[in-house]
């Protein structure tokens, strides 16, 4: 009886180990498939996020300063050149 119980116990342990190995193999295969499919998408999303952050903190304030400078120069050009030439005050 002890030999039969030991045999059943050994068989159960073998089945547990085999199923554990199969589960690991299936999990590894599914993770590899996910990595290959999603790697480009995740990289693209991260790249877009970095681009938006750089644009928000670097380029937009620089564009604002540039626009302010252009408008100030246009005001002074209009006031000194065009306005005085086209609409002289006598």
Gaussian input, Z-matrix of N, CA and C with variables (Angstrom, degrees):
# hf/3-21g

backbone

0 1
 N
 C     1     B1
 C     2     B2     1     A1
 N     3     B3     2     A2     1     D1
 C     4     B4     3     A3     2     D2
 C     5     B5     4     A4     3     D3
 N     6     B6     5     A5     4     D4
 C     7     B7     6     A6     5     D5
 C     8     B8     7     A7     6     D6
 N     9     B9     8     A8     7     D7
 C    10    B10     9     A9     8     D8
 C    11    B11    10    A10     9     D9
 N    12    B12    11    A11    10    D10
 C    13    B13    12    A12    11    D11
 C    14    B14    13    A13    12    D12
 N    15    B15    14    A14    13    D13
 C    16    B16    15    A15    14    D14
 C    17    B17    16    A16    15    D15
 N    18    B18    17    A17    16    D16
 C    19    B19    18    A18    17    D17
 C    20    B20    19    A19    18    D18
 N    21    B21    20    A20    19    D19
 C    22    B22    21    A21    20    D20
 C    23    B23    22    A22    21    D21
 N    24    B24    23    A23    22    D22
 C    25    B25    24    A24    23    D23
 C    26    B26    25    A25    24    D24
 N    27    B27    26    A26    25    D25
 C    28    B28    27    A27    26    D26
 C    29    B29    28    A28    27    D27
 N    30    B30    29    A29    28    D28
 C    31    B31    30    A30    29    D29
 C    32    B32    31    A31    30    D30
 N    33    B33    32    A32    31    D31
 C    34    B34    33    A33    32    D32
 C    35    B35    34    A34    33    D33
 N    36    B36    35    A35    34    D34
 C    37    B37    36    A36    35    D35
 C    38    B38    37    A37    36    D36
 N    39    B39    38    A38    37    D37
 C    40    B40    39    A39    38    D38
 C    41    B41    40    A40    39    D39
 N    42    B42    41    A41    40    D40
 C    43    B43    42    A42    41    D41
 C    44    B44    43    A43    42    D42
 N    45    B45    44    A44    43    D43
 C    46    B46    45    A45    44    D44
 C    47    B47    46    A46    45    D45
 N    48    B48    47    A47    46    D46
 C    49    B49    48    A48    47    D47
 C    50    B50    49    A49    48    D48
 N    51    B51    50    A50    49    D49
 C    52    B52    51    A51    50    D50
 C    53    B53    52    A52    51    D51
 N    54    B54    53    A53    52    D52
 C    55    B55    54    A54    53    D53
 C    56    B56    55    A55    54    D54
 N    57    B57    56    A56    55    D55
 C    58    B58    57    A57    56    D56
 C    59    B59    58    A58    57    D57
 N    60    B60    59    A59    58    D58
 C    61    B61    60    A60    59    D59
 C    62    B62    61    A61    60    D60
 N    63    B63    62    A62    61    D61
 C    64    B64    63    A63    62    D62
 C    65    B65    64    A64    63    D63
 N    66    B66    65    A65    64    D64
 C    67    B67    66    A66    65    D65
 C    68    B68    67    A67    66    D66
 N    69    B69    68    A68    67    D67
 C    70    B70    69    A69    68    D68
 C    71    B71    70    A70    69    D69
 N    72    B72    71    A71    70    D70
 C    73    B73    72    A72    71    D71
 C    74    B74    73    A73    72    D72
 N    75    B75    74    A74    73    D73
 C    76    B76    75    A75    74    D74
 C    77    B77    76    A76    75    D75
 N    78    B78    77    A77    76    D76
 C    79    B79    78    A78    77    D77
 C    80    B80    79    A79    78    D78
 N    81    B81    80    A80    79    D79
 C    82    B82    81    A81    80    D80
 C    83    B83    82    A82    81    D81
 N    84    B84    83    A83    82    D82
 C    85    B85    84    A84    83    D83
 C    86    B86    85    A85    84    D84
 N    87    B87    86    A86    85    D85
 C    88    B88    87    A87    86    D86
 C    89    B89    88    A88    87    D87
 N    90    B90    89    A89    88    D88
 C    91    B91    90    A90    89    D89
 C    92    B92    91    A91    90    D90
 N    93    B93    92    A92    91    D91
 C    94    B94    93    A93    92    D92
 C    95    B95    94    A94    93    D93
 N    96    B96    95    A95    94    D94
 C    97    B97    96    A96    95    D95
 C    98    B98    97    A97    96    D96
 N    99    B99    98    A98    97    D97
 C   100   B100    99    A99    98    D98
 C   101   B101   100   A100    99    D99
 N   102   B102   101   A101   100   D100
 C   103   B103   102   A102   101   D101
 C   104   B104   103   A103   102   D102
 N   105   B105   104   A104   103   D103
 C   106   B106   105   A105   104   D104
 C   107   B107   106   A106   105   D105
 N   108   B108   107   A107   106   D106
 C   109   B109   108   A108   107   D107
 C   110   B110   109   A109   108   D108
 N   111   B111   110   A110   109   D109
 C   112   B112   111   A111   110   D110
 C   113   B113   112   A112   111   D111
 N   114   B114   113   A113   112   D112
 C   115   B115   114   A114   113   D113
 C   116   B116   115   A115   114   D114
 N   117   B117   116   A116   115   D115
 C   118   B118   117   A117   116   D116
 C   119   B119   118   A118   117   D117
 N   120   B120   119   A119   118   D118
 C   121   B121   120   A120   119   D119
 C   122   B122   121   A121   120   D120
 N   123   B123   122   A122   121   D121
 C   124   B124   123   A123   122   D122
 C   125   B125   124   A124   123   D123
 N   126   B126   125   A125   124   D124
 C   127   B127   126   A126   125   D125
 C   128   B128   127   A127   126   D126
 N   129   B129   128   A128   127   D127
 C   130   B130   129   A129   128   D128
 C   131   B131   130   A130   129   D129
 N   132   B132   131   A131   130   D130
 C   133   B133   132   A132   131   D131
 C   134   B134   133   A133   132   D132
 N   135   B135   134   A134   133   D133
 C   136   B136   135   A135   134   D134
 C   137   B137   136   A136   135   D135
 N   138   B138   137   A137   136   D136
 C   139   B139   138   A138   137   D137
 C   140   B140   139   A139   138   D138
 N   141   B141   140   A140   139   D139
 C   142   B142   141   A141   140   D140
 C   143   B143   142   A142   141   D141
 N   144   B144   143   A143   142   D142
 C   145   B145   144   A144   143   D143
 C   146   B146   145   A145   144   D144
 N   147   B147   146   A146   145   D145
 C   148   B148   147   A147   146   D146
 C   149   B149   148   A148   147   D147
 N   150   B150   149   A149   148   D148
 C   151   B151   150   A150   149   D149
 C   152   B152   151   A151   150   D150
 N   153   B153   152   A152   151   D151
 C   154   B154   153   A153   152   D152
 C   155   B155   154   A154   153   D153
 N   156   B156   155   A155   154   D154
 C   157   B157   156   A156   155   D155
 C   158   B158   157   A157   156   D156
 N   159   B159   158   A158   157   D157
 C   160   B160   159   A159   158   D158
 C   161   B161   160   A160   159   D159
 N   162   B162   161   A161   160   D160
 C   163   B163   162   A162   161   D161
 C   164   B164   163   A163   162   D162
 N   165   B165   164   A164   163   D163
 C   166   B166   165   A165   164   D164
 C   167   B167   166   A166   165   D165
 N   168   B168   167   A167   166   D166
 C   169   B169   168   A168   167   D167
 C   170   B170   169   A169   168   D168
 N   171   B171   170   A170   169   D169
 C   172   B172   171   A171   170   D170
 C   173   B173   172   A172   171   D171
 N   174   B174   173   A173   172   D172
 C   175   B175   174   A174   173   D173
 C   176   B176   175   A175   174   D174
 N   177   B177   176   A176   175   D175
 C   178   B178   177   A177   176   D176
 C   179   B179   178   A178   177   D177
 N   180   B180   179   A179   178   D178
 C   181   B181   180   A180   179   D179
 C   182   B182   181   A181   180   D180
 N   183   B183   182   A182   181   D181
 C   184   B184   183   A183   182   D182
 C   185   B185   184   A184   183   D183
 N   186   B186   185   A185   184   D184
 C   187   B187   186   A186   185   D185
 C   188   B188   187   A187   186   D186
 N   189   B189   188   A188   187   D187
 C   190   B190   189   A189   188   D188
 C   191   B191   190   A190   189   D189
 N   192   B192   191   A191   190   D190
 C   193   B193   192   A192   191   D191
 C   194   B194   193   A193   192   D192
 N   195   B195   194   A194   193   D193
 C   196   B196   195   A195   194   D194
 C   197   B197   196   A196   195   D195
 N   198   B198   197   A197   196   D196
 C   199   B199   198   A198   197   D197
 C   200   B200   199   A199   198   D198
 N   201   B201   200   A200   199   D199
 C   202   B202   201   A201   200   D200
 C   203   B203   202   A202   201   D201
 N   204   B204   203   A203   202   D202
 C   205   B205   204   A204   203   D203
 C   206   B206   205   A205   204   D204
 N   207   B207   206   A206   205   D205
 C   208   B208   207   A207   206   D206
 C   209   B209   208   A208   207   D207
 N   210   B210   209   A209   208   D208
 C   211   B211   210   A210   209   D209
 C   212   B212   211   A211   210   D210
 N   213   B213   212   A212   211   D211
 C   214   B214   213   A213   212   D212
 C   215   B215   214   A214   213   D213
 N   216   B216   215   A215   214   D214
 C   217   B217   216   A216   215   D215
 C   218   B218   217   A217   216   D216
 N   219   B219   218   A218   217   D217
 C   220   B220   219   A219   218   D218
 C   221   B221   220   A220   219   D219
 N   222   B222   221   A221   220   D220
 C   223   B223   222   A222   221   D221
 C   224   B224   223   A223   222   D222
 N   225   B225   224   A224   223   D223
 C   226   B226   225   A225   224   D224
 C   227   B227   226   A226   225   D225
 N   228   B228   227   A227   226   D226
 C   229   B229   228   A228   227   D227
 C   230   B230   229   A229   228   D228
 N   231   B231   230   A230   229   D229
 C   232   B232   231   A231   230   D230
 C   233   B233   232   A232   231   D231
 N   234   B234   233   A233   232   D232
 C   235   B235   234   A234   233   D233
 C   236   B236   235   A235   234   D234
 N   237   B237   236   A236   235   D235
 C   238   B238   237   A237   236   D236
 C   239   B239   238   A238   237   D237
 N   240   B240   239   A239   238   D238
 C   241   B241   240   A240   239   D239
 C   242   B242   241   A241   240   D240
 N   243   B243   242   A242   241   D241
 C   244   B244   243   A243   242   D242
 C   245   B245   244   A244   243   D243
 N   246   B246   245   A245   244   D244
 C   247   B247   246   A246   245   D245
 C   248   B248   247   A247   246   D246
 N   249   B249   248   A248   247   D247
 C   250   B250   249   A249   248   D248
 C   251   B251   250   A250   249   D249
 N   252   B252   251   A251   250   D250
 C   253   B253   252   A252   251   D251
 C   254   B254   253   A253   252   D252
 N   255   B255   254   A254   253   D253
 C   256   B256   255   A255   254   D254
 C   257   B257   256   A256   255   D255
 N   258   B258   257   A257   256   D256
 C   259   B259   258   A258   257   D257
 C   260   B260   259   A259   258   D258
 N   261   B261   260   A260   259   D259
 C   262   B262   261   A261   260   D260
 C   263   B263   262   A262   261   D261
 N   264   B264   263   A263   262   D262
 C   265   B265   264   A264   263   D263
 C   266   B266   265   A265   264   D264
 N   267   B267   266   A266   265   D265
 C   268   B268   267   A267   266   D266
 C   269   B269   268   A268   267   D267

   B1=1.4350
   B2=1.5206
   B3=1.3337
   B4=1.4535
   B5=1.5186
   B6=1.3456
   B7=1.4588
   B8=1.5240
   B9=1.3065
   B10=1.4648
   B11=1.5270
   B12=1.3296
   B13=1.4682
   B14=1.5193
   B15=1.3338
   B16=1.4517
   B17=1.5284
   B18=1.3417
   B19=1.4540
   B20=1.5235
   B21=1.3192
   B22=1.4645
   B23=1.5218
   B24=1.3281
   B25=1.4597
   B26=1.5257
   B27=1.3214
   B28=1.4580
   B29=1.5235
   B30=1.3299
   B31=1.4665
   B32=1.5333
   B33=1.3162
   B34=1.4654
   B35=1.5266
   B36=1.3226
   B37=1.4646
   B38=1.5234
   B39=1.3171
   B40=1.4661
   B41=1.5256
   B42=1.3341
   B43=1.4596
   B44=1.5248
   B45=1.3284
   B46=1.4677
   B47=1.5162
   B48=1.3159
   B49=1.4611
   B50=1.5245
   B51=1.3356
   B52=1.4613
   B53=1.5280
   B54=1.3306
   B55=1.4657
   B56=1.5230
   B57=1.3222
   B58=1.4565
   B59=1.5221
   B60=1.3101
   B61=1.4734
   B62=1.5232
   B63=1.3253
   B64=1.4695
   B65=1.5226
   B66=1.3238
   B67=1.4588
   B68=1.5259
   B69=1.3152
   B70=1.4663
   B71=1.5179
   B72=1.3390
   B73=1.4695
   B74=1.5264
   B75=1.3127
   B76=1.4623
   B77=1.5215
   B78=1.3196
   B79=1.4545
   B80=1.5163
   B81=1.3294
   B82=1.4668
   B83=1.5170
   B84=1.3316
   B85=1.4670
   B86=1.5229
   B87=1.3143
   B88=1.4619
   B89=1.5225
   B90=1.3269
   B91=1.4575
   B92=1.5210
   B93=1.3268
   B94=1.4553
   B95=1.5174
   B96=1.3280
   B97=1.4634
   B98=1.5278
   B99=1.3126
   B100=1.4660
   B101=1.5177
   B102=1.3192
   B103=1.4529
   B104=1.5140
   B105=1.3396
   B106=1.4505
   B107=1.5254
   B108=1.3038
   B109=1.4612
   B110=1.5171
   B111=1.3244
   B112=1.4486
   B113=1.5090
   B114=1.3208
   B115=1.4686
   B116=1.5209
   B117=1.3155
   B118=1.4642
   B119=1.5222
   B120=1.3201
   B121=1.4580
   B122=1.5069
   B123=1.3114
   B124=1.4660
   B125=1.5260
   B126=1.3252
   B127=1.4683
   B128=1.5133
   B129=1.3165
   B130=1.4674
   B131=1.5234
   B132=1.3072
   B133=1.4637
   B134=1.5255
   B135=1.3218
   B136=1.4673
   B137=1.5260
   B138=1.3327
   B139=1.4622
   B140=1.5222
   B141=1.3089
   B142=1.4602
   B143=1.5295
   B144=1.3224
   B145=1.4680
   B146=1.5262
   B147=1.3239
   B148=1.4707
   B149=1.5180
   B150=1.3285
   B151=1.4661
   B152=1.5117
   B153=1.3333
   B154=1.4609
   B155=1.5233
   B156=1.3133
   B157=1.4637
   B158=1.5240
   B159=1.3310
   B160=1.4738
   B161=1.5227
   B162=1.3157
   B163=1.4616
   B164=1.5135
   B165=1.3062
   B166=1.4622
   B167=1.5200
   B168=1.3184
   B169=1.4575
   B170=1.5197
   B171=1.3250
   B172=1.4575
   B173=1.5138
   B174=1.3124
   B175=1.4616
   B176=1.5163
   B177=1.3056
   B178=1.4622
   B179=1.5329
   B180=1.3292
   B181=1.4672
   B182=1.5307
   B183=1.3266
   B184=1.4642
   B185=1.5135
   B186=1.3192
   B187=1.4572
   B188=1.5274
   B189=1.3055
   B190=1.4613
   B191=1.5239
   B192=1.3064
   B193=1.4640
   B194=1.5302
   B195=1.3286
   B196=1.4650
   B197=1.5256
   B198=1.3322
   B199=1.4620
   B200=1.5207
   B201=1.3091
   B202=1.4659
   B203=1.5197
   B204=1.3156
   B205=1.4636
   B206=1.5263
   B207=1.3217
   B208=1.4713
   B209=1.5233
   B210=1.3330
   B211=1.4610
   B212=1.5256
   B213=1.3191
   B214=1.4620
   B215=1.5225
   B216=1.3290
   B217=1.4607
   B218=1.5245
   B219=1.3258
   B220=1.4649
   B221=1.5228
   B222=1.3455
   B223=1.4617
   B224=1.5220
   B225=1.3220
   B226=1.4728
   B227=1.5282
   B228=1.3113
   B229=1.4657
   B230=1.5247
   B231=1.3510
   B232=1.4561
   B233=1.5278
   B234=1.3136
   B235=1.4601
   B236=1.5232
   B237=1.3147
   B238=1.4728
   B239=1.5198
   B240=1.2842
   B241=1.4705
   B242=1.5250
   B243=1.2890
   B244=1.4545
   B245=1.5295
   B246=1.3075
   B247=1.4615
   B248=1.5255
   B249=1.3075
   B250=1.4713
   B251=1.5243
   B252=1.3268
   B253=1.4592
   B254=1.5403
   B255=1.3035
   B256=1.4493
   B257=1.5312
   B258=1.3011
   B259=1.4586
   B260=1.5348
   B261=1.3109
   B262=1.4730
   B263=1.5369
   B264=1.2864
   B265=1.4572
   B266=1.5252
   B267=1.3413
   B268=1.4689
   B269=1.4751
   A1=111.46
   A2=117.06
   A3=120.09
   A4=110.81
   A5=116.40
   A6=119.63
   A7=110.67
   A8=116.32
   A9=120.47
   A10=110.63
   A11=116.85
   A12=120.42
   A13=111.21
   A14=115.99
   A15=120.23
   A16=110.33
   A17=116.65
   A18=121.51
   A19=110.73
   A20=117.38
   A21=121.68
   A22=109.96
   A23=116.00
   A24=120.91
   A25=110.53
   A26=116.84
   A27=120.60
   A28=111.53
   A29=116.65
   A30=120.59
   A31=111.24
   A32=116.05
   A33=120.04
   A34=109.85
   A35=117.08
   A36=120.40
   A37=111.36
   A38=117.67
   A39=121.03
   A40=110.25
   A41=116.81
   A42=120.05
   A43=111.75
   A44=116.01
   A45=120.13
   A46=110.39
   A47=117.46
   A48=121.53
   A49=110.53
   A50=117.06
   A51=120.57
   A52=111.09
   A53=116.56
   A54=118.52
   A55=110.73
   A56=116.87
   A57=120.17
   A58=110.76
   A59=116.89
   A60=120.94
   A61=110.14
   A62=117.24
   A63=120.47
   A64=111.26
   A65=116.38
   A66=119.80
   A67=110.98
   A68=117.73
   A69=121.00
   A70=111.61
   A71=115.90
   A72=119.93
   A73=110.28
   A74=117.70
   A75=121.07
   A76=110.42
   A77=117.34
   A78=121.33
   A79=111.12
   A80=117.32
   A81=120.23
   A82=111.10
   A83=117.46
   A84=120.12
   A85=110.65
   A86=117.47
   A87=119.05
   A88=110.73
   A89=118.26
   A90=120.43
   A91=111.35
   A92=117.32
   A93=120.48
   A94=110.06
   A95=117.58
   A96=120.46
   A97=109.80
   A98=117.53
   A99=120.23
   A100=110.97
   A101=117.70
   A102=120.66
   A103=111.59
   A104=117.19
   A105=119.83
   A106=111.16
   A107=117.91
   A108=121.01
   A109=112.37
   A110=117.41
   A111=120.88
   A112=115.40
   A113=117.41
   A114=119.85
   A115=111.57
   A116=117.80
   A117=120.95
   A118=110.49
   A119=117.45
   A120=120.58
   A121=112.58
   A122=116.77
   A123=120.21
   A124=109.99
   A125=117.39
   A126=120.72
   A127=111.55
   A128=116.94
   A129=120.95
   A130=111.22
   A131=116.60
   A132=120.13
   A133=110.86
   A134=116.33
   A135=119.85
   A136=110.40
   A137=117.82
   A138=121.12
   A139=111.34
   A140=117.48
   A141=120.91
   A142=110.17
   A143=116.57
   A144=119.77
   A145=111.10
   A146=116.98
   A147=120.10
   A148=110.17
   A149=116.96
   A150=120.32
   A151=112.25
   A152=116.92
   A153=119.96
   A154=111.82
   A155=116.29
   A156=119.83
   A157=110.37
   A158=116.43
   A159=119.71
   A160=110.00
   A161=117.22
   A162=120.22
   A163=112.57
   A164=115.91
   A165=119.51
   A166=112.38
   A167=116.98
   A168=119.21
   A169=114.84
   A170=118.42
   A171=120.39
   A172=112.05
   A173=117.18
   A174=120.40
   A175=113.75
   A176=118.46
   A177=120.60
   A178=111.96
   A179=120.31
   A180=118.40
   A181=112.29
   A182=118.00
   A183=120.70
   A184=111.28
   A185=117.84
   A186=121.52
   A187=110.47
   A188=116.68
   A189=119.75
   A190=110.98
   A191=116.93
   A192=120.69
   A193=109.94
   A194=116.60
   A195=120.85
   A196=110.66
   A197=117.51
   A198=121.17
   A199=111.21
   A200=117.10
   A201=120.36
   A202=110.50
   A203=117.10
   A204=121.33
   A205=110.63
   A206=116.72
   A207=119.98
   A208=110.39
   A209=118.11
   A210=120.34
   A211=112.03
   A212=117.75
   A213=120.28
   A214=111.29
   A215=116.47
   A216=120.08
   A217=111.45
   A218=117.68
   A219=120.80
   A220=110.76
   A221=117.79
   A222=120.83
   A223=111.08
   A224=115.67
   A225=118.04
   A226=110.74
   A227=118.68
   A228=121.45
   A229=110.35
   A230=116.31
   A231=120.06
   A232=110.32
   A233=116.80
   A234=120.22
   A235=113.12
   A236=117.58
   A237=119.29
   A238=112.70
   A239=120.67
   A240=122.13
   A241=112.97
   A242=118.39
   A243=122.56
   A244=111.76
   A245=116.78
   A246=120.73
   A247=110.97
   A248=116.48
   A249=118.84
   A250=111.91
   A251=118.27
   A252=120.52
   A253=110.89
   A254=118.41
   A255=122.45
   A256=112.71
   A257=117.34
   A258=121.05
   A259=109.71
   A260=117.41
   A261=118.57
   A262=111.10
   A263=115.67
   A264=121.54
   A265=106.63
   A266=116.49
   A267=120.93
   A268=111.45
   D1=-40.80
   D2=179.55
   D3=-63.94
   D4=-38.06
   D5=179.31
   D6=-65.34
   D7=-38.84
   D8=179.61
   D9=-66.86
   D10=-41.93
   D11=177.72
   D12=-65.75
   D13=-40.14
   D14=178.32
   D15=-64.01
   D16=-39.75
   D17=178.90
   D18=-64.33
   D19=-43.18
   D20=178.05
   D21=-64.29
   D22=-43.43
   D23=179.18
   D24=-62.35
   D25=-43.83
   D26=177.69
   D27=-62.99
   D28=-42.25
   D29=178.46
   D30=-62.48
   D31=-40.84
   D32=178.86
   D33=-64.86
   D34=-43.16
   D35=178.30
   D36=-62.17
   D37=-40.36
   D38=177.94
   D39=-63.60
   D40=-42.83
   D41=178.63
   D42=-63.51
   D43=-40.14
   D44=178.74
   D45=-63.40
   D46=-45.23
   D47=-179.77
   D48=-64.42
   D49=-44.81
   D50=179.92
   D51=-62.73
   D52=-43.84
   D53=-179.58
   D54=-67.66
   D55=-34.56
   D56=176.35
   D57=-64.34
   D58=-42.56
   D59=178.45
   D60=-64.68
   D61=-43.13
   D62=178.42
   D63=-62.58
   D64=-41.63
   D65=179.05
   D66=-63.35
   D67=-40.72
   D68=177.47
   D69=-63.24
   D70=-42.28
   D71=179.60
   D72=-63.93
   D73=-44.91
   D74=179.18
   D75=-63.28
   D76=-42.60
   D77=179.07
   D78=-62.76
   D79=-44.20
   D80=178.82
   D81=-62.78
   D82=-41.53
   D83=179.26
   D84=-64.49
   D85=-41.82
   D86=-179.08
   D87=-68.25
   D88=-35.85
   D89=177.49
   D90=-67.59
   D91=-37.77
   D92=178.28
   D93=-64.95
   D94=-42.60
   D95=178.90
   D96=-62.96
   D97=-43.44
   D98=179.19
   D99=-63.03
   D100=-41.27
   D101=-179.72
   D102=-63.84
   D103=-43.03
   D104=-178.67
   D105=-67.23
   D106=-39.73
   D107=-178.05
   D108=-75.29
   D109=-41.56
   D110=-172.10
   D111=-93.83
   D112=-6.15
   D113=-175.49
   D114=-63.48
   D115=-45.17
   D116=-178.82
   D117=-66.82
   D118=-40.66
   D119=-179.29
   D120=-65.11
   D121=-42.69
   D122=179.72
   D123=-67.57
   D124=-40.55
   D125=176.77
   D126=-61.82
   D127=-39.50
   D128=179.13
   D129=-66.64
   D130=-42.46
   D131=179.57
   D132=-63.47
   D133=-42.26
   D134=178.70
   D135=-65.31
   D136=-40.04
   D137=179.02
   D138=-63.36
   D139=-42.88
   D140=178.91
   D141=-64.59
   D142=-41.60
   D143=178.93
   D144=-62.39
   D145=-42.60
   D146=178.35
   D147=-64.14
   D148=-40.97
   D149=178.21
   D150=-61.45
   D151=-41.78
   D152=178.79
   D153=-66.24
   D154=-38.94
   D155=179.60
   D156=-65.90
   D157=-45.12
   D158=178.41
   D159=-62.64
   D160=-42.20
   D161=178.85
   D162=-62.81
   D163=-39.74
   D164=-177.38
   D165=-70.08
   D166=-37.83
   D167=-173.77
   D168=-97.62
   D169=-18.11
   D170=-175.62
   D171=-115.79
   D172=-55.68
   D173=-171.64
   D174=-76.98
   D175=-40.14
   D176=-176.06
   D177=-66.00
   D178=-46.27
   D179=175.32
   D180=-63.04
   D181=-35.42
   D182=176.22
   D183=-65.18
   D184=-38.38
   D185=177.59
   D186=-67.41
   D187=-35.00
   D188=178.29
   D189=-66.05
   D190=-42.89
   D191=177.40
   D192=-63.90
   D193=-41.83
   D194=178.59
   D195=-61.72
   D196=-45.41
   D197=-179.56
   D198=-64.68
   D199=-39.64
   D200=178.03
   D201=-63.77
   D202=-42.65
   D203=178.83
   D204=-62.98
   D205=-44.29
   D206=179.80
   D207=-62.78
   D208=-44.68
   D209=-179.62
   D210=-65.27
   D211=-39.93
   D212=177.49
   D213=-63.85
   D214=-41.86
   D215=177.88
   D216=-65.69
   D217=-38.04
   D218=177.57
   D219=-65.44
   D220=-39.69
   D221=177.97
   D222=-62.66
   D223=-45.21
   D224=-179.64
   D225=-68.72
   D226=-37.25
   D227=177.88
   D228=-64.91
   D229=-42.79
   D230=179.16
   D231=-64.68
   D232=-42.82
   D233=-177.01
   D234=-69.92
   D235=-38.35
   D236=-175.87
   D237=-89.75
   D238=-36.73
   D239=-173.90
   D240=-99.92
   D241=-61.67
   D242=-170.83
   D243=-73.11
   D244=-50.29
   D245=-176.02
   D246=-62.50
   D247=-44.02
   D248=-178.72
   D249=-72.34
   D250=-26.31
   D251=-179.68
   D252=-83.11
   D253=-45.17
   D254=-176.60
   D255=-81.32
   D256=-35.45
   D257=-176.93
   D258=-125.40
   D259=69.89
   D260=-178.32
   D261=-70.46
   D262=142.63
   D263=177.73
   D264=-100.39
   D265=118.10
   D266=-179.15
   D267=-102.36

